[in-house]
Amino acid sequence: MTYPLEPLRLDRRQLLKFGLGVGAAGLLPLGSLKASTLSTNARIVILGGGAAGMAMANRLSRRLEGASISLVEPREIHHYQPGWTLVASGVWNPDKTVRPNANFVPPGVRWVRQPALGIDAEQRRVSLTDASVLEYDYLVVATGLQLNYHLIDGMTPDLVGTHGIGSVYASLEGATRTRDAINAWIAKGSGKGLFTAAPTPVKCAGAPLKMTFTTLSRLEETGHRDDFSVEFLAPGAALFSQPWVNDFVKQRFDDQGVTRRHHYRLSAIDPGARQAEFTFVGPDSEFTSHHELREAEYSRDGLRTVIADYDFIHVVPPMSAPDFVKESDLIAREGPFRGEWLDVDIHTMQHNRYPEVFGIGDVIGAPINKTAASVKAQAPVVEANLLAQMQDQPLPARHNGYTSCPMITGIGKAMLVEFGYDNNLDFLPSFPFIDPRDESWAAWVMKDRMLQPAYYAVLEGQA
Amino acid sequence: MTIQGALTILMYALAPFLWLIVGAVGVLVVVQLLARLRGYRTFHYRCLGANLAALAVGLSGLWWIPAFTNSRLGYVTTLFDWVAMIGAVVGLAIAAWLVLHPLSYLVRAPRYVRVKETP
């Protein structure tokens, strides 16, 4: 039974938004209050409820009337992963990075709390682990990526936090245990730290560099920095895709006493002995092309290896699309992303062979763009192009490759690095008054205080 | 970005400090109201101590604002950094003055009124 005059009950969050909304209402032109909607009975499946999937669920639920939208996401907790570098650096409390997914799933969207098991692109079906099947008319692949620790012999995510092993990517617990491992190394008073990069595209490609910089800050704070040696081992000649930032980081590492070793990838680890094996991958390997180094090549014999002792090692695992995506027809069949990443047009975000499929976020095959900032730029493109596809119209929106990395160069300072595909990954600054080449307190404050709120606005489809 | 988007970001950014903001605004309003009910007029009452204390509160921001953001004053380097920092310090000093100035009036009011009433 319903009671028409039952008092309206708002939780604190709704109340706050209501208050702010009323305050702003007078400023809004009437036309901007509601974007145009499309009536449809299409079945839309969104695979993944991370930043990309949740943003699309919110955006599509607002724009489509009558559609059946399913969000496939097994996790109850949403992790603010861009905060994990701050957790691992001892700056943030881990609790600060978690929110219930229920806060962000919009009404009217069916939340399927199951992991996906497979995609049959020909039959337009997604199979789930409970043997059920979701049929779709349109599919948004936003699964994120897979961490392939198993491609490093002897390495498992469980080892993070033990035997001097850290890895900010592993999980929130992994980031927390990485912090503890760094603390233990610093408390020891001396020793060698190895920081690595992966021979594949990775999410937040700046994170391995940030972890090095924040650890350097902490070592310098001890007052006896010279008692610690720090090495950075990279599989390619470059450390970062944006050319100016790459040169800057190399110079800064040199200035801060970091020994750089290029063309080495971490191939094995012996936790008990605290030794790591690195394989020389050759001078032809470059950061922007080392997706050429494929899984089959990991086991190639006869390559030169070196063994390095360490007191602390930061492991960056090779990454790829999740296995069930790799095993589907949606995976790239040729080009630099073949066999590893989703095959989409990097400008329209539409699948190159299945026009009813769109990709967004870390899973797509793109030269850069595995960041939450990229999702912010991609989400409106996918929204506009998917709606156009549903109406058999030309795709109107194009993604310019925008991505952003608040490059932390020390605890308390950062550079707001924003760039895109054009002009050799040239800068695309959002704020004319913040130079991406400058280390600044303001950029750090954005990382520390403002980007997480902006991220949640992206999840809600508001930014 | 839409206004609603900006408001959503603002909502998330302020939410952890809502109690502090509400408390500070509450103190300001209560002190101002009480003082005005007892005859306080902003620019008619003079108190060098309150002015200096508000200035000190503002300047203290040079230490604790960077610390509050897990940083340090030495990293405030660019022009925009300084514009933002000075803006924060000035804002802090004004907010402190809006509390401390009427507060000093309340503390000194009986004596102040007697002096003013003396022919």
Interface residues (C-beta under 8 A of the other chain):
Chain A: R13 L16 K17 L20 G21 A24 L27 L28 S32 V91 G410 I411 G412 K413 F433 I434 D435 D438 E439 S440 W441 A442 W444 V445 D448 R449 M450 Q452 P453 A454 Y456 A457 E460 Q462 A463
Chain B: M1 T2 I3 Q4 G5 L7 T8 I9 L10 M11 Y12 A13 A15 L18 P66 T69 N70 S71 R72 Y75 V76 T77 T78 L79 F80 D81 A84 M85
